[in-house]
Amino acid sequence: MQIRHYQEADAREITTLFHDSVHAIDRRLYTDQALEAWSPTPPDYEHWRARLTLKKPFVADINGQIVGFIELDTDGHIDCLYVHKDYQRQGIGQSLLKHLCDIAKHRGYERLYVEVSKAAKPLFDALGFETLGVNQIERRGSVLTNFSMQYFLKP
């Protein structure tokens, strides 16, 4: 696996990865209605192309296939971390997060923070992120639960 910078040609594949990953989440964690509110069908490819051009995520690539991505804002906020639905629980999310921590340290950040889904929380817990609180987010008529978390980077 290679972790690289986003390229404009990645936009459609990342958008599909995001949508498919959200809709593959265990229905015991979120309802179909909540998942559709999170990522409507069909995906809005133009919205995502513009977003990705702005965010410039790091991309996990295996033999030319995008298997995950992560975004880091200039204030230490991790905005997205998604892994392809067929590549989950193989260390890709962990590798992306560790890569992002290295980048953040290099940039001089002291703290990372994130809002994570019920599905992603175990990964962040395992890597030492601290839970700050539980959030109820209203999106397209559904209420989604996520968790505010933080991690202090060691020098």
C-alpha positions, 0 to 999 in steps of 0.5 A: 500500500502506498499513501500519496497526495490526492490528485484531481483524477481521484475525485470520482473514485473517492466519492464512490468509496465514501458512499459505498463505505457509509452504506456498508456500515452495520445497520445495528449502528445506524438505520438505513434512513440515517445512512442515506442522510449521511450519504445520499444516493446517488452521490453528488460527484460535483460537490465531492470534486470541489470538496476534495480539491479544497481538502486535498486528502491523503490517499491509500492506494493498492496497485492503482486502486484507492482503498482509503482517504483521510483529510487534515485541516490546518487547525488539526481537525481530521475531517474524514477517514474512510476505508473502502468497504472491501478493505476494512479491518486490514490496517488501512485506517490505522496506517492512514491515521499514523501517516496523518499524525506524522504529517501533523507533527512535522507541521508543528501541530500539538493536537488533533481532533475529530468527530467519529462515527460509532463504526470508527470509534474503536479505531480511534480508541485503539490509537489513543484518542480521548473521547470528549463527548457524544454529539447528536447531529441533524442531517437531512431529517435524521439524527446521527450520533458521533463522538468528539475525540482528541489526541495530543501529539508527542514531540 
